[in-house]
Amino acid sequence: MKRFVILFLVIILSFTLSSQSIFGKWKTIDGETGEEKSIVEIYKENGKIFGKVVGILNPNDRNVLCDKCKGDEYNTPVMGLVLIKNMQKKGKYYKGGTIFDPERGKIYRCRLFIDKHNPDILQVRGYIAFLYSSQYWKRVK
């Protein structure tokens, strides 16, 4: 019986910890309009955290090119664009990297944080100096 209880606790704990992972797919929500815009997949590569557009929810926007991107990303499809770059976990936050807004053509310092009350909500905060704006993305299950 003792083994069963321990196994049960290990299984419950693993589900709890996995649901709090930042990795996976998130539905982006426009902070100004509340519109669901895209699906971003957050992944780890070479020890850093990145986020790439893997879905665009408005069918009319699926083939849109990034005309506000710079360098090699100029006029490439927004679908597949890496928006979040070089984030690292520091305590309960992911920070030290950037997030790109393809609609405005702006790069912001970024901080990511999973809501402590709801692990299916990701707070995405972009900074310019001490000013910031937040969005709340929803986990795609």
N, C-alpha and C positions, 0 to 999 in steps of 0.2 A: 504494500500500500504506500509506503514511504517513497518508493521509486516512482510510482504513478503520480504522486503529488509533485515531486521534483520535476518530472518530465512535463507535467501540465504547466507549471510555473515557467519553465524554460520556453515552452511554446508561446505562452502569453507574452512574455518579455520580448521574444524575437519579433512578434507582430507589432508590439508597441514601438520598438526601436526602428523597425523598418518603415513604419508609417511616418516617422519623424525625419526620414531621410530627405534631403533636398533633391536627390537625384530622381530623374523621371520626367514626365511630361506635365506641363502646366499651361492652363488656359489664361492668356493675358487679358486683362480687363483695363480698358482705357480709364485713367484716373479722372478725366474731366467729364466724359460722356457716360461711363459705365458700360460701354459697348464691349462685347467679347470680340477680340480681334484675331488672335492667332494661337497656335500651340507652339510652345518653346520646350525643347528637350534640354534638361540640364544634366551634364555629364562631367566626368573627371578625365583629364588628359595630362600626362606628365606632371602629376601632382597638383594641378590647378583646375579650377572649376570654370566651365564654359557653358553657354546656352545658345542653341541654334534653333531657328525657325524651321519647324517640321510640318506645319500646317497653317493655312490661312482660311479663316472661317467664311469670309464673304467670297462667293464664287467669282464675282467680278474683279476681285483683287488678286487672284491666285497667280497671274502671270505678270504682275507689276514688277518693274525694274527699279532698282535703287538709284534714282537720278540725283539724290543728295549725298550719296556715298562719295568717298574720296579714294584716290589711288586705285589699286587693283579691283576694288569692290564696286567702282563706279559702273553703273548700268548693268550690274549683275542682278539676277532675280532675288527678290526679298526672300522667297522660299529657299531655304538652305543657308541663309545669311547667319553668321555667328554674331549675335547681339551682345552677349555677356562674355567678357574675356578676363582671364588671369585672376580670378577670385581665389581667396584662400580662407580656410576656416580659422577664425580667431575668437576663441571663446564660443559664445552662442551665435555669433554673427559670421557671415561670409563677407569679406571685404578686401580692399587692396587692389581691386580691378576696376573695370569700366563696363558701362552699358551704353549701347548705341540706339538712338531713336531714329529710325529710317525716315519717318515722316517729316522730321525737323532737320535732319542731317547733323544732329548734335551728339557729342560723346560726353557722358557724365561719369564722375566717380560713382561707385555703386556700393550698396550694402544690401545683403539679402538676409532674411530672418524668418524662420518658420514660427507662426503664431503659437504661443505656448498653450492656448486654450483650444485651438483647432489646428492639428498638424496638416490639414488639407488646404490651409491658406498660407501663401508665401508673401511676405511683405517685401516689395522691391522698391528701394529708395535710391533716387538719383540726386547727386549733389553738384552744385556749382558754388564754390567757396563755402559759405556757411548756410546758403539757401538750399532747400531740398523739396522734392515732390515725391509722394509715395503712391504706389499702386498695390493692389491686393490681388494676386493671381490665385486661381483655383487648381488644385491637383486634378489631373485627368486620371480616372481609374480604369 
